[in-house]
């Protein structure tokens, strides 16, 4: 039997929702999301891989729980998804600050080039089927041929949520714009055959 756990990012979500629904309503909403999360967690498979377990329990299931409750409130997808976007954005606030800080320095591209492969290997294991490309000294390129988020969210009946997680990549990369140009022409979640990531060096004037 799985243990119950506190809904990840409870405080961040409560703060964000308080601005949308008010403090009391945000608390009531999160109590319902917590209950939905607990239910989903007790019924879900267990992932031995630590990285997959993190993605599943800390990112995917909370989004599924929150989105489910929003739809239960008789909200259509058009109105529910912008609220979910704000909740997902709150989850990457610290990472955005980090990218914003390091993006000011011209050597950030070299840091990324050095660190991206081991980070991807640790945090995005075989479920993403990553292909690394040799594109020279000024571009880091990789293709993902599968996506754990799309696979799981499709199983839960919410494949449309995957592209909203893709959006977080765009937001993070935008913070590093002074030193890195991020390009992605397609993603699996948006109907592409791969997710093609390209990080190019921006030369400072």
C-alpha positions in Angstrom: 0.0 0.0 0.0 1.5 3.4 -1.0 1.9 6.1 1.5 0.1 9.4 1.2 2.3 12.4 0.6 1.8 16.2 0.7 0.9 17.6 -2.7 4.1 18.9 -4.2 4.3 22.7 -4.5 1.3 23.2 -2.2 2.6 26.6 -0.9 3.5 27.8 -4.4 0.1 26.7 -5.8 -1.7 28.2 -2.8 0.0 31.6 -3.4 -0.8 31.5 -7.1 -4.4 30.5 -6.6 -5.0 33.1 -4.0 -4.5 35.7 -6.6 -7.0 34.0 -8.9 -9.7 32.7 -6.5 -8.9 34.3 -3.2 -7.3 32.8 -0.1 -10.2 30.8 1.2 -11.2 29.4 -2.2 -7.6 28.5 -3.0 -7.4 26.5 0.2 -10.6 24.6 -0.5 -9.5 23.9 -4.1 -6.1 22.5 -3.0 -7.8 20.2 -0.4 -9.8 18.7 -3.3 -6.7 18.5 -5.4 -4.9 16.8 -2.6 -7.7 14.2 -2.3 -7.6 13.5 -6.0 -3.8 13.3 -5.9 -3.9 10.8 -3.0 -6.4 8.7 -4.8 -4.4 8.6 -8.0 -1.1 7.9 -6.1 -2.6 4.9 -4.3 -3.8 3.4 -7.5 -0.7 4.3 -9.6 2.2 2.1 -10.5 5.5 2.5 -8.6 8.6 3.6 -10.5 11.8 2.2 -9.1 13.9 4.7 -11.1 14.2 7.8 -9.0 14.1 10.3 -11.9 10.9 8.7 -13.3 9.3 8.6 -9.9 10.0 12.4 -9.5 8.5 13.2 -12.9 5.5 11.1 -12.2 4.7 11.9 -8.5 5.9 15.5 -8.4 5.0 16.8 -11.8 2.6 14.6 -13.8 0.2 13.4 -11.1 -0.2 16.9 -9.5 -1.1 18.3 -12.9 -3.6 15.5 -13.5 -5.2 16.1 -10.1 -5.5 19.8 -10.5 -6.8 19.6 -14.1 -9.3 17.0 -13.1 -10.7 19.2 -10.3 -10.8 22.2 -12.6 -12.9 20.2 -15.1 -15.1 18.9 -12.2 -15.9 22.6 -11.5 -17.6 22.5 -14.9 -14.8 24.5 -16.5 -14.1 23.8 -20.1 -10.6 23.2 -21.3 -10.2 26.7 -22.7 -10.7 28.2 -19.2 -9.0 25.4 -17.2 -5.7 25.3 -19.1 -4.6 28.9 -18.5 -5.1 28.3 -14.7 -3.1 25.1 -15.0 -0.4 27.0 -16.9 0.0 29.4 -14.0 0.3 26.5 -11.5 3.0 24.9 -13.7 4.9 28.1 -14.1 5.1 28.5 -10.3 6.9 25.2 -10.2 9.9 26.5 -12.1 10.3 29.9 -10.5 13.7 29.1 -8.9 15.0 27.6 -12.2 13.9 30.7 -14.1 15.8 32.8 -11.6 18.9 30.7 -12.1 18.7 30.8 -15.9 18.1 34.6 -15.7 21.3 35.0 -13.6 23.6 32.8 -15.5 22.2 33.9 -18.9 23.9 37.3 -18.4 27.3 35.8 -18.8 28.8 34.9 -22.1 30.3 31.6 -20.7 26.9 30.2 -19.9 26.7 28.4 -23.2 30.0 26.6 -22.4 28.6 25.6 -19.0 25.5 24.3 -20.7 27.5 22.4 -23.3 29.6 20.8 -20.6 26.7 19.9 -18.2 23.7 19.2 -20.4 24.5 15.6 -21.3 25.1 14.4 -17.7 22.1 16.3 -16.5 19.9 14.7 -19.2 21.3 11.3 -18.4 20.5 11.6 -14.7 17.1 13.4 -15.0 15.7 12.1 -18.3 16.5 8.4 -18.5 15.8 5.9 -21.3 12.1 6.8 -21.5 13.1 9.8 -23.6 15.3 7.9 -26.0 17.8 10.8 -26.4 19.9 11.1 -29.6 22.9 13.4 -29.3 24.0 15.3 -32.4 27.4 16.7 -33.3 26.7 20.2 -34.6 30.0 21.9 -33.9 31.3 24.1 -31.1 28.5 26.7 -31.1 25.4 24.5 -31.1 24.3 21.8 -28.7 21.7 19.5 -30.3 19.7 16.5 -29.2 16.5 14.7 -30.4 14.1 13.0 -28.1 12.4 10.1 -29.9 9.9 9.4 -27.1 8.4 11.2 -24.1 7.5 9.9 -20.7 5.1 12.7 -20.1 3.2 12.1 -23.3 3.0 8.4 -22.6 1.7 8.7 -19.1 -0.7 11.7 -19.7 -2.1 9.7 -22.7 -2.8 6.8 -20.3 -4.7 9.2 -18.0 -6.7 10.6 -20.9 -5.1 14.0 -20.8 -2.5 14.0 -23.6 -3.2 17.7 -24.2 -1.4 18.6 -21.0 1.9 17.4 -22.4 2.4 20.5 -24.5 1.9 22.7 -21.4 4.9 21.0 -19.9 6.8 21.6 -23.2 6.0 25.3 -22.6 8.1 25.3 -19.5 11.1 24.5 -21.6 10.4 27.6 -23.7 10.0 29.8 -20.6 13.3 28.6 -19.1 15.2 29.0 -22.3 13.9 32.5 -22.8 15.6 33.5 -19.5 19.0 32.6 -21.0 18.4 34.6 -24.1 21.3 37.0 -23.6 23.8 34.1 -24.1 21.9 31.2 -25.6 19.4 31.0 -28.4 16.9 28.1 -28.0 15.3 26.6 -31.1 12.8 23.8 -31.3 10.9 23.2 -34.5 8.7 20.3 -33.2 7.7 18.2 -30.3 6.0 14.9 -30.0 3.3 16.5 -27.9 2.5 19.0 -30.6 2.3 16.4 -33.4 5.9 16.2 -34.4 7.9 13.0 -35.0 10.6 14.0 -32.5 11.4 16.7 -30.0 14.4 18.6 -31.5 16.3 20.7 -29.0 19.0 23.1 -30.2 20.9 25.5 -28.0 23.1 27.9 -30.0 25.8 30.3 -28.7 24.9 34.0 -28.9 28.0 36.1 -29.3 28.1 39.1 -27.0 28.8 42.5 -28.5 
